[in-house]
Amino acid sequence: MIVNPKTSSRRTNPTAVDRRGSVLVLMSIVLPMMLILAAFAINSASIELRRTEMTIVSDIAARAGSRELTMSKSEEAARRRAKQLAKRNKVGNVPLTLEDSDIEFGTAMRQGTARYDFTQGTPHPNSVRIFARRKTGSADGPLSLPFPGILGHHAVNSEQHAISTQVLVDIALVIDRSGSMAYASNEPAVYPPSPSSAPEGWDFCDPAPPISRWRDMLAAVDVFTTEITNSPTDERVAVVTYNGSATIDQPLTADFTKIATTLDTYTQSLCAGGTNIGGGIGQGIEALINRVESRTGASKVIVVLTDGIHNQGTDPVSAAKQASSGGAMIFSVTFSDEADQNRMQKVAEKGYGKHFHAQNGDELKIVFAEIAKRMPTLLTK
């Protein structure tokens, strides 16, 4: 009988059989380990994603609560607002629920360049601290895992928190003092004739008429300084005025009585002149950034008011871009129907702020009160 050597080899060689058996044993050990490691990696990635989501939600809720606290001065309103914003955002596809105990009010302060320290329960809070909790005993419970039971874990406790603080703010009030400010908001600023409320024989460089855009502005600025005096933020205010040219009339100060005193100089002698809005913004930048009174670390805000149309000097939109590149936010205010609302809207856009329009003195006071409540916030944790 003739035997095929290849066939004979396959039938009688025990080495190949042993090798196949060894591989099966190895795979029976390695595959479960690989599956466990893969599940562990997926669980870990899921936990990190949920923590990131919790950080985002706590940041959003803290900012919302802080802003509401500044605007309404009500802790209850701030608490409601924080809860509303948290509910609009999800952690693990579940809207985050904040309880009253997750929301704290206090004061955050720092010395020099040190980090902010939060003190809970102070009489005049400037900060809101939010705890985003997904743990046993919290409203939404612990975080579930994509692969529960791996290494004995079925869920994970996690907590993130954020603090939003009303901080240092340096403000430049940039005020139009062109000749049109002598007229009432509801009359054309055309000379002649003199403003309707001006006494007989009145002329430019005499005191501002009793019913005038200038005096309406004074009342609005008084509302503004009253609001920031009562706010939890540490503000300094500078005054810049402009007609054909612009000047820094009052450097940054915490003594707001100086604001009224400075403006009273022009109230007693309101002269004619052009409208150099861009020049006013430029001097606002100078007052906030380049002067010795400027504070390192303070938010920079320019509030620019005009009742007319830019007609000389630097283009205000270009000046707004420069202010923004220097770190300043711009709120633009147009007053009376003669003002160039379209251009000033662009100024606010380039300055990453907001444009407001007022037709009369009462509306102007409302606008300035609103701006005072919109000072920037900072996440200090």
C-alpha positions in Angstrom: 0.0 0.0 0.0 1.2 3.4 -0.9 0.7 6.1 1.7 0.4 9.8 0.8 3.0 11.5 3.0 1.1 14.8 3.2 -2.1 13.0 4.3 -0.2 11.0 6.7 1.5 14.0 8.2 -1.8 15.8 8.8 -3.4 12.8 10.5 -0.6 12.0 12.8 1.1 15.4 13.7 0.0 16.3 17.2 1.8 19.7 17.2 -0.8 21.5 15.0 -3.7 20.2 17.2 -1.9 21.4 20.4 -1.3 24.9 18.8 -5.0 25.3 17.9 -6.0 24.4 21.4 -3.6 26.9 22.9 -5.0 29.7 20.8 -8.5 28.9 21.8 -7.5 29.0 25.5 -5.7 32.3 25.0 -8.6 33.9 23.2 -11.0 32.7 25.9 -8.9 34.7 28.3 -8.0 37.8 26.1 -11.4 38.5 24.5 -13.2 39.0 27.8 -10.4 41.2 29.1 -10.5 43.3 25.9 -14.3 43.6 26.2 -13.9 44.7 29.8 -11.3 47.2 28.9 -13.3 48.5 26.0 -16.4 48.9 28.2 -14.2 50.6 30.9 -12.9 53.0 28.3 -16.4 53.8 27.0 -17.6 54.3 30.6 -14.7 56.7 31.3 -15.3 58.7 28.2 -19.0 58.9 29.0 -18.2 60.2 32.5 -15.8 62.9 31.2 -18.4 64.0 28.6 -21.1 64.3 31.3 -18.7 66.3 33.5 -18.1 68.6 30.7 -21.8 69.0 30.2 -22.2 69.7 33.9 -19.5 72.4 33.8 -21.2 74.1 30.8 -24.6 74.0 32.6 -23.2 75.4 35.8 -21.4 78.2 33.9 -24.6 79.1 32.1 -26.8 79.0 35.2 -24.2 81.1 37.2 -24.0 83.8 34.6 -27.8 83.9 34.3 -28.3 84.1 38.0 -25.6 86.8 38.4 -27.1 88.9 35.7 -30.6 88.6 37.2 -29.2 89.5 40.6 -27.7 92.7 39.3 -30.8 93.7 37.3 -33.5 92.8 39.9 -31.5 92.9 43.1 -33.6 89.9 44.1 -32.0 86.6 45.2 -35.3 84.8 44.6 -35.5 86.1 41.1 -31.9 85.2 40.5 -32.6 81.7 41.8 -35.5 81.2 39.5 -33.5 82.4 36.5 -30.6 80.0 37.3 -33.0 77.1 37.5 -34.7 78.0 34.2 -31.4 78.1 32.3 -30.2 74.9 33.9 -33.4 73.1 32.8 -32.8 74.2 29.2 -29.5 72.3 29.1 -29.0 68.6 29.4 -26.6 66.3 31.1 -26.7 62.8 29.7 -29.9 63.7 27.7 -31.6 64.7 30.9 -32.3 68.4 31.7 -30.4 69.4 34.8 -32.5 70.2 37.9 -31.2 72.7 40.4 -32.5 72.7 43.9 -32.4 75.8 46.2 -29.4 74.3 48.1 -27.5 74.2 44.8 -27.6 78.0 44.4 -25.6 80.2 46.8 -25.1 83.9 47.0 -22.1 85.7 48.4 -19.2 88.0 47.8 -16.1 87.1 45.7 -13.0 89.3 46.2 -9.3 89.1 45.5 -6.2 90.8 46.6 -4.0 92.0 43.7 -3.6 89.2 41.1 -4.6 86.4 43.5 -7.6 84.2 42.8 -11.1 85.3 43.8 -12.3 84.0 47.2 -16.0 83.4 47.7 -17.7 84.1 51.0 -21.3 82.9 51.2 -24.2 84.8 52.8 -22.8 88.3 52.8 -25.2 91.3 53.1 -24.6 92.7 49.6 -23.7 89.8 47.4 -21.9 90.3 44.1 -21.6 86.6 43.1 -23.7 83.5 42.5 -22.3 80.0 43.0 -24.0 77.1 41.3 -23.5 73.5 42.0 -24.4 71.1 39.2 -24.9 67.8 41.0 -25.6 64.3 39.6 -25.2 62.1 42.7 -27.1 59.9 45.1 -29.6 62.2 46.8 -29.6 64.9 44.2 -32.7 65.8 42.1 -31.6 63.9 39.0 -29.6 61.1 40.8 -26.2 59.8 39.8 -24.8 59.5 36.3 -25.7 56.2 34.6 -23.1 54.3 32.7 -23.3 52.9 29.2 -22.0 49.5 30.5 -23.1 49.2 34.2 -21.6 46.6 36.4 -18.1 46.9 35.0 -15.7 46.6 37.9 -18.7 46.7 40.2 -19.9 50.2 39.2 -23.5 50.8 38.2 -23.6 54.6 38.4 -21.2 57.4 39.2 -21.5 60.5 41.5 -20.3 63.8 40.0 -20.4 67.4 41.0 -19.2 70.6 39.2 -19.6 74.2 40.3 -19.2 77.7 38.9 -19.1 81.2 40.4 -20.2 84.3 38.4 -19.1 87.6 39.8 -19.9 91.3 39.1 -16.4 92.5 39.0 -14.3 95.7 38.4 -15.7 97.8 35.6 -14.2 101.0 34.2 -16.8 103.1 32.3 -16.3 106.0 29.9 -19.4 108.1 29.4 -18.9 109.7 25.9 -21.4 112.6 25.6 -22.4 114.7 22.6 -22.2 118.4 23.4 -22.8 119.7 19.9 -25.1 122.7 19.3 -28.1 120.4 18.6 -28.1 119.4 22.3 -29.5 122.8 23.2 -32.8 121.9 21.5 -35.7 119.9 22.8 -36.0 116.3 21.7 -39.2 117.0 19.8 -38.1 120.0 17.8 -35.7 120.3 14.8 -32.2 121.3 15.8 -31.9 124.1 13.2 -30.4 127.5 13.9 -31.9 130.0 13.5 -34.3 130.1 15.3 -33.1 129.6 18.8 -34.4 126.6 20.9 -38.0 127.1 21.7 -37.5 127.1 25.5 -34.5 129.5 25.4 -35.0 132.9 27.0 -35.1 136.0 24.8 -31.7 137.0 23.6 -30.2 133.5 24.1 -27.2 132.5 22.1 -24.8 129.6 22.0 -22.4 129.5 24.9 -25.2 130.7 27.2 -26.6 128.2 29.7 -28.5 125.3 28.3 -32.2 126.0 27.8 -34.5 124.6 30.5 -36.1 122.1 28.0 -33.2 120.7 26.1 -31.6 117.4 25.1 -28.6 118.4 27.2 -30.7 118.7 30.4 -32.5 115.4 29.5 -29.0 113.8 29.3 -28.1 115.2 32.7 -31.2 113.5 34.3 -30.4 110.2 32.5 -26.8 110.3 33.7 -28.0 110.9 37.3 -30.2 107.7 37.0 -27.1 105.9 35.6 -24.8 106.9 38.5 -27.6 106.1 41.1 -27.9 102.6 39.6 -24.2 101.8 39.7 -23.9 103.2 43.2 -26.4 100.6 44.3 -24.9 97.8 42.3 -22.6 95.1 43.7 -20.0 95.9 41.1 -16.9 98.1 41.7 -17.3 100.8 39.0 -15.2 103.8 38.1 -16.5 106.4 35.6 -14.8 108.8 33.3 -16.5 111.6 31.3 -15.6 112.4 27.7 -17.5 115.1 25.8 -17.3 116.0 22.1 -18.5 118.4 19.5 -16.1 119.1 16.7 -13.3 117.9 19.0 -13.3 115.6 22.0 -11.8 115.9 25.5 -11.5 113.8 28.6 -13.2 116.1 31.1 -13.1 113.8 34.1 -10.7 110.8 34.4 -11.9 107.6 36.0 -13.3 108.2 39.4 -15.3 106.5 42.1 -16.7 109.8 43.3 -19.7 110.2 41.1 -20.5 113.7 42.3 -17.6 114.7 40.1 -19.6 113.5 37.1 -22.4 116.0 37.7 -19.9 118.8 38.5 -18.0 118.2 35.3 -21.1 118.2 33.1 -22.4 121.3 34.9 -19.5 123.3 33.3 -21.2 122.8 29.9 -24.6 123.3 31.3 -23.6 126.8 32.2 -22.0 127.4 28.8 -23.3 125.2 26.0 -21.6 126.2 22.8 -22.2 125.2 19.2 -20.0 122.8 17.3 -19.9 119.8 14.9 -20.4 116.1 15.8 -17.2 114.1 16.0 -18.5 110.8 17.4 -15.4 108.9 16.4 -13.2 111.4 18.2 -15.3 110.9 21.3 -14.9 107.1 21.2 -11.2 107.6 20.7 -10.9 109.7 23.8 -13.0 107.1 25.6 -10.4 104.5 24.7 -7.7 106.8 26.0 -9.5 107.3 29.3 -10.1 103.5 29.8 -6.8 102.0 28.6 -4.0 104.5 28.4 -4.4 106.6 31.5 -2.9 106.0 34.9 -6.3 105.7 36.4 -7.2 102.6 34.3 -7.3 99.5 36.4 -5.6 96.3 35.4 -8.2 93.5 35.2 -11.2 95.7 35.0 -13.8 95.3 32.3 -13.8 98.3 29.9 -17.2 99.8 28.8 -17.9 102.8 26.6 -21.4 104.4 26.6 -21.6 106.8 23.7 -24.5 109.2 23.3 -25.4 111.3 20.2 -28.4 113.2 19.1 -27.2 113.8 15.6 -25.2 112.7 12.7 -21.4 112.3 12.6 -20.0 115.0 10.3 -16.3 115.3 11.0 -13.3 113.5 12.3 -12.7 109.8 12.7 -15.4 107.4 11.4 -17.2 106.1 14.5 -17.4 102.5 13.2 -13.7 102.4 12.7 -13.2 103.9 16.2 -15.5 101.2 17.6 -13.3 98.5 16.0 -10.3 100.0 17.6 -12.1 100.1 21.0 -13.1 96.4 20.6 -9.5 95.4 19.7 -8.4 97.2 22.9 -10.9 95.1 25.0 -13.7 97.6 25.4 -17.4 96.9 25.0 -19.6 99.7 23.5 -23.2 100.6 24.2 -24.4 103.2 21.7 -27.4 105.5 22.5 -29.2 107.6 19.9 -31.4 110.4 21.2 -34.2 112.1 19.2 -35.4 111.2 15.7 -32.6 113.3 14.1 -29.9 110.8 15.3 -28.2 108.4 12.9 -29.5 105.2 14.3 -28.2 103.0 11.5 -24.6 104.0 12.0 -24.7 103.8 15.7 -26.2 100.3 15.5 -23.0 99.4 13.6 -20.9 101.0 16.3 -22.5 98.8 18.9 -22.1 95.7 16.7 -18.4 96.4 16.2 -18.0 97.1 19.9 -19.8 93.8 20.8 -22.4 95.7 22.8 -25.9 96.9 22.2 -27.6 99.9 20.6 -30.5 101.8 22.3 -32.7 104.5 21.0 -34.7 107.1 23.0 -37.1 109.6 21.5 -37.5 111.8 24.6 -36.0 112.4 28.1 -38.1 109.8 29.9 -37.0 107.1 27.5 -33.4 108.2 27.8 -33.6 107.7 31.6 -34.9 104.2 31.0 -32.1 103.4 28.6 -29.4 104.6 30.9 -30.9 102.6 33.8 -30.9 99.5 31.5 -27.3 100.0 30.5 -26.2 100.3 34.2 -27.7 96.9 34.8 -25.8 95.3 31.9 -22.3 95.7 33.1 -20.1 92.7 32.3 -19.9 89.6 34.6 -16.9 87.3 35.1 -16.7 83.6 35.8 -14.3 83.5 38.8 -14.4 79.8 39.3 
